[in-house]
Amino acid sequence: MKHEIHGSSSASAVYGLGFIGAAVYYISHAAGFWQGALGFLKALVWPAFLVYQALKAVGG
């Protein structure tokens, strides 16, 4: 059996560019190595921060 996965390449591109931008931002603002490592991990989950802040702003 052949399984096909259909996804949006534009969504992947947006996530990828967002990841790079978030990683650069967090790492450039880090004062030390471990803060930079934490910044890299934060960059992996930046959409969660975005959704959280959006829901907080609209009172959801």
N, C-alpha and C positions, 0 to 999 in steps of 0.2 A: 504494500500500500504506500502510496505517495502522499505525504502531508505537505500542503502548501500553506505558508503563513503570509498573509497579506497585511502590509503595514504602510503607514504613511512616511515616505522618505522626507517630506518637508517637516514633519513633526520631529523626526530624528535629527534633522539639520538644526532646527531651532534649539532642541535640547543640547546638542553638541556645542553650538556656539554659546549658549547660555552657560554650559559647564566651563568652557574655556574662559569666558568673561568672569564668572564667579571665582574660578580658581585664581586668576590673575588678581582680582580684587582682594580676596581673602589673604592670599599669600603675600601680596605687597604690603598689606597692613599688619602683618604678623611681626611681633617683636623678637621672636625666637623660633627655633626649629619646631618645637612641639606645637606652638600656635600655628605655624605654617602647615604642619601635618593635620591639625584640626581643621584648618581652613580648606584643605584639600577634601576632607571628608564632608564638610559643609557644602562644598561645591557639587558633590555628587547628589545631594538631596535638595538643591536649591528650589525645585518646583514646590516642595512641601512648605518651605518658608513663604514662597509667593502666595500660595493658596491660603495659608494660615493668615497672613497679613490682609489679604483681600477680604476674607470672611470676617475678620476682626473689624475692618473698616466699614463694612455694610451692616454689621451687627448680627451676623449669622451664626 
